[in-house]
Amino acid sequence: MFYIVSYDIPDDKRRTRVAKTLLDYGSRVQYSVFECIMDDKLMEKMFVRLSEVATEDDRIRIYSLCAKCESNVKIIGRGEITKDEDVYIL
């Protein structure tokens, strides 16, 4: 599944910890936005790790995109859509 994770965290230390955690699961596409390709089990693990860092003052949003929605993503400017390198179609 393809996920978009965005965050708004006022505390520098927590913001850095969230970003480092997200780097374990996906690619940074903007300062506070990541694209992640993972199964449900890995997404749950990421969710737990982010929950351990976040406080009531923070905002973290995780959006799942279906395969059809993922194919409709449009980009203006630099960048490309994150691809799952481990998927092979025969």
C-alpha positions as CSV (number, residue, x, y, z in Angstrom):
1,M,0.0,0.0,0.0
2,F,1.1,3.5,-0.7
3,Y,1.0,6.0,2.1
4,I,1.5,9.8,2.4
5,V,2.6,10.9,5.9
6,S,2.6,14.6,6.8
7,Y,3.4,16.3,10.0
8,D,3.4,19.6,11.8
9,I,5.4,19.5,15.0
10,P,6.3,22.6,16.9
11,D,9.2,21.1,19.0
12,D,12.5,20.8,17.1
13,K,13.7,17.7,18.9
14,R,10.4,15.8,18.4
15,R,10.2,16.9,14.8
16,T,13.7,15.6,14.2
17,R,12.8,12.3,15.8
18,V,9.7,11.9,13.7
19,A,11.6,12.7,10.5
20,K,14.3,10.1,11.4
21,T,11.6,7.5,12.1
22,L,9.9,8.2,8.8
23,L,13.2,7.8,6.9
24,D,13.1,4.1,8.1
25,Y,9.9,3.6,6.2
26,G,9.9,5.9,3.2
27,S,11.2,8.8,1.2
28,R,11.1,12.5,2.0
29,V,9.3,14.4,-0.8
30,Q,9.0,17.7,1.0
31,Y,10.2,19.1,4.4
32,S,7.4,17.5,6.4
33,V,5.9,15.0,3.8
34,F,7.0,11.4,3.2
35,E,5.9,8.8,0.7
36,C,6.0,5.2,2.1
37,I,5.3,1.9,0.4
38,M,4.6,-0.8,3.0
39,D,2.2,-3.6,4.1
40,D,-0.3,-3.3,6.9
41,K,2.1,-4.9,9.4
42,L,4.9,-2.4,8.7
43,M,2.5,0.5,8.7
44,E,1.2,-0.5,12.2
45,K,4.9,-0.7,13.4
46,M,5.5,2.8,12.0
47,F,2.3,4.1,13.6
48,V,3.3,2.8,17.0
49,R,6.8,4.3,16.8
50,L,5.4,7.7,15.8
51,S,2.8,7.5,18.6
52,E,5.6,7.0,21.1
53,V,7.2,10.3,19.9
54,A,4.2,12.5,19.4
55,T,2.4,14.6,22.0
56,E,-1.0,16.4,22.0
57,D,0.6,19.5,20.5
58,D,1.7,17.6,17.4
59,R,-0.1,16.8,14.2
60,I,0.8,13.7,12.2
61,R,-1.5,12.5,9.4
62,I,-1.2,9.3,7.5
63,Y,-3.1,8.9,4.2
64,S,-3.4,5.6,2.4
65,L,-3.7,5.6,-1.4
66,C,-5.1,2.7,-3.4
67,A,-3.3,1.5,-6.5
68,K,-5.7,3.4,-8.8
69,C,-5.3,6.6,-6.7
70,E,-1.5,6.2,-6.7
71,S,-1.5,6.0,-10.5
72,N,-3.4,9.4,-10.6
73,V,-0.7,11.3,-8.6
74,K,0.5,14.4,-10.5
75,I,3.7,16.2,-9.9
76,I,4.6,19.7,-10.9
77,G,8.3,20.7,-10.6
78,R,11.0,18.5,-9.2
79,G,10.6,15.0,-7.9
80,E,9.1,11.7,-8.9
81,I,6.6,9.2,-7.3
82,T,8.2,6.7,-4.9
83,K,8.3,3.2,-6.4
84,D,8.4,-0.1,-4.7
85,E,11.7,-1.6,-5.9
86,D,10.7,-5.1,-4.6
87,V,7.6,-5.6,-6.8
88,Y,8.0,-7.6,-10.0
89,I,5.3,-8.2,-12.6
90,L,5.9,-11.3,-14.7
